[in-house]
Amino acid sequence: MRWPRHFLGLPLHPMLVHFPLVFWLSVPFFDGLALWHAAPLWWGLALGATAAGVATGVFALITGLMEYIHLSETGSNDVRLAARHGVRTTVVWCVMSVKLLIASLSDTGLALILICLAIDVLACGLLLQGAFFGTKITYGRYKR
């Protein structure tokens, strides 16, 4: 049985990647506010957005793997670019998952928030690189 890569005629992976992307890109903003105001509300929003990104990222990773397998089977020139995209976004998912686990089990303090903010900024840099490569794959087919 082949896994479905499309829903209503549209590819699943490009539809799903926007959710973890938005959640994770908002996390440094919330962490910055938690650091600036020392308010537990912002820290809670940062952890919630991180968790939502990890949860929705699972589906984006699975559908991305299906797309990568399809590209590999068809002998597409985009396989190397897809690998660069996939490695970066998978590393981001792993980093955010570990960060969420550590932040959930630790006592909240300014040092923890500062460390999480640094991790988030680095992870978002990798995420934007991965998004750039994914965009090149998706929209590179429509060159004039």
C-alpha positions in Angstrom: 0.0 0.0 0.0 1.3 3.4 -0.9 0.9 6.3 1.5 -1.2 9.1 0.2 0.9 12.2 -0.6 -2.1 14.3 -1.7 -5.3 15.5 -0.3 -8.1 16.9 -2.6 -5.5 16.9 -5.3 -3.0 19.1 -3.4 0.3 17.9 -2.0 0.2 17.4 1.8 3.7 18.4 2.8 3.5 22.0 1.6 0.2 22.4 3.3 1.4 21.1 6.6 4.8 22.8 7.0 3.2 26.2 7.7 2.0 25.1 11.1 5.3 24.2 12.8 6.9 27.1 10.9 4.6 29.7 12.4 4.6 28.1 15.9 8.4 27.9 16.1 9.1 31.3 14.6 6.9 32.9 17.3 8.7 31.1 20.1 11.7 33.5 20.3 9.3 36.4 20.4 7.5 34.9 23.4 10.8 33.9 25.1 12.0 37.5 24.6 8.9 38.9 26.3 9.2 36.3 29.1 12.8 37.5 29.7 11.9 41.2 29.4 8.8 41.1 31.6 9.6 38.1 33.8 5.9 37.0 33.3 4.9 33.4 33.4 2.3 34.0 30.8 4.8 34.6 28.1 6.9 31.6 29.2 3.8 29.5 29.0 3.0 30.7 25.5 6.5 30.0 24.4 6.3 26.4 25.8 2.8 26.0 24.2 4.0 27.2 20.8 7.0 24.9 21.0 4.8 22.0 21.9 2.4 22.8 19.1 5.3 23.1 16.6 6.6 19.7 17.7 3.2 18.1 17.5 2.4 19.5 14.0 6.0 19.0 12.9 5.6 15.2 13.2 3.0 15.3 10.4 5.2 17.6 8.3 8.2 15.3 8.7 6.2 12.2 7.8 4.8 13.8 4.6 8.2 15.3 3.8 9.8 11.8 4.0 7.1 10.5 1.7 7.9 13.3 -0.8 11.6 12.6 -0.5 11.1 8.9 -1.2 9.0 9.9 -4.2 11.7 12.2 -5.5 14.3 9.5 -5.0 12.2 6.9 -7.0 11.6 9.3 -9.9 15.3 10.3 -10.2 14.6 14.0 -9.8 17.4 16.5 -9.7 15.8 17.9 -6.5 16.9 15.0 -4.3 20.1 16.7 -3.0 18.2 19.9 -2.3 15.4 17.9 -0.6 18.0 16.2 1.6 19.4 19.5 2.6 15.9 20.7 3.4 15.0 17.5 5.3 18.2 17.4 7.4 17.8 21.0 8.6 14.1 20.7 9.4 14.6 17.4 11.2 17.4 18.8 13.3 15.1 21.7 14.2 12.4 19.3 15.2 14.8 17.3 17.4 16.3 20.4 19.0 12.8 21.8 19.8 11.7 18.5 21.2 14.7 18.3 23.6 14.3 21.9 24.5 10.7 21.4 25.3 11.5 18.4 27.5 14.3 20.2 29.4 12.2 23.3 29.8 9.2 21.3 31.1 11.2 19.4 33.7 13.3 22.4 34.9 12.5 25.2 37.3 11.7 28.4 35.4 14.3 31.1 35.9 15.8 33.8 33.9 18.9 31.7 33.1 16.7 29.0 31.7 14.7 31.4 29.6 17.9 33.0 28.3 19.3 29.6 27.3 16.0 28.7 25.6 16.0 32.0 23.8 19.4 31.3 22.4 18.4 27.8 21.4 15.3 29.1 19.7 17.1 31.8 17.7 19.7 29.2 16.4 16.9 26.7 15.7 14.9 29.4 13.8 18.0 30.2 11.7 18.2 26.5 10.7 14.4 26.4 10.1 14.6 29.4 7.8 17.4 27.7 5.8 15.3 24.6 5.5 12.3 26.7 4.4 14.4 28.4 1.8 15.5 25.0 0.4 11.9 23.7 0.5 10.7 26.8 -1.3 13.3 26.3 -4.0 12.1 22.8 -4.6 8.4 23.8 -4.7 8.7 27.0 -6.7 11.8 26.1 -8.7 9.6 24.1 -11.0 7.8 27.3 -12.1 10.8 29.1 -13.5 10.3 31.1 -16.7 
